Amino acid sequence: MGVNKAAYEKLMGEMQNSGATLIAVSKTKPSEDIMELYDLGHRDFGENYVQELVKKQAELPQDIRWHFIGHLQSNKIKMIAPYVHLIHGVDSIKLLEAIDKEGRKLNKEINCLLQVHVAKEETKFGLDLVEARQAATMYFLEKKYPNVGLCGIMGMASFSEDEALLKQEFGALKTLYDEIKTLYAADAAAFNTLSMGMSGDYPIALASGSNMIRVGSLLFGARG
Ligand SMILES: *Cc1c(COP(=O)(O)O)cnc(C)c1O
């Protein structure tokens, strides 16, 4: 129980050196743990489950920037749309459409990352490279989703200790990010986020060009 403050200080030092942003992934952990980091000045927290985010958002300080990093069902977008800071897990074009629709209702832009699947594992959600390029074309060229703020790419590497494999997968995400940035978003300052790296692989992700890491167990301990 409680937060590993030494790990937090170490991570924040690494964030200063790299210029990256740390998302503290607090899923399944109590609000008291979040408050420990909040009191140290931390504001960016990541959650995976809508019900849990709704509950925590209501009881915790309103200046927390909530990142939704899980798989989002279309029918639950409305429960987080009014306050979510960034939705990392846009893993289908259908979901992108549904988020745009919700944004229109609220008359706002909802910030999103395209979740792209590069890992060898079959189970992970995400767009493949072709679908991701398609989504970027529809967003930037056809201007189909005016109530979405497309801020970048999110991805996960395989759950593996094979460094060469992790480098290859993070490298593929970085290449896609650079490609979209160059082709469509050179003038779109808001397209500036490459979210990759977790407790087990964030150093490799940072070395591969990540500028946003999502770290849970290293900060809050293993999940049950
Ligand atoms: C749970 C989760 C994390 C954090 O994982 P840790 O290994 O605990 O750091 C990061 N990203 C996503 C998408 C997650 O679901």
The ligand as an SDF file (V2000), in Angstrom:
LIG
                    3D

 15 15  0  0  0  0  0  0  0  0999 V2000
   -1.9820   -0.8190  -16.7850 C   0  0  0  0  0  0  0  0  0  0  0  0
   -1.4510   -0.0640  -17.9490 C   0  0  0  0  0  0  0  0  0  0  0  0
   -0.2480    0.6390  -17.8730 C   0  0  0  0  0  0  0  0  0  0  0  0
    0.6630    0.6080  -16.6610 C   0  0  0  0  0  0  0  0  0  0  0  0
    1.2450   -0.6470  -16.5380 O   0  0  0  0  0  0  0  0  0  0  0  0
    2.4140   -0.9300  -15.4630 P   0  0  0  0  0  0  0  0  0  0  0  0
    3.0940   -2.1190  -16.0080 O   0  0  0  0  0  0  0  0  0  0  0  0
    1.7380   -1.1740  -14.1570 O   0  0  0  0  0  0  0  0  0  0  0  0
    3.2870    0.2700  -15.4350 O   0  0  0  0  0  0  0  0  0  0  0  0
    0.1460    1.3880  -18.9690 C   0  0  0  0  0  0  0  0  0  0  0  0
   -0.5950    1.4400  -20.0910 N   0  0  0  0  0  0  0  0  0  0  0  0
   -1.7550    0.7790  -20.2040 C   0  0  0  0  0  0  0  0  0  0  0  0
   -2.5200    0.8860  -21.4620 C   0  0  0  0  0  0  0  0  0  0  0  0
   -2.2160   -0.0070  -19.1440 C   0  0  0  0  0  0  0  0  0  0  0  0
   -3.3550   -0.6840  -19.2890 O   0  0  0  0  0  0  0  0  0  0  0  0
  1  2  1  0
  2  3  1  0
  2 14  2  0
  3  4  1  0
  3 10  2  0
  4  5  1  0
  5  6  1  0
  6  7  2  0
  6  8  1  0
  6  9  1  0
 10 11  1  0
 11 12  2  0
 12 13  1  0
 12 14  1  0
 14 15  1  0
M  END
$$$$
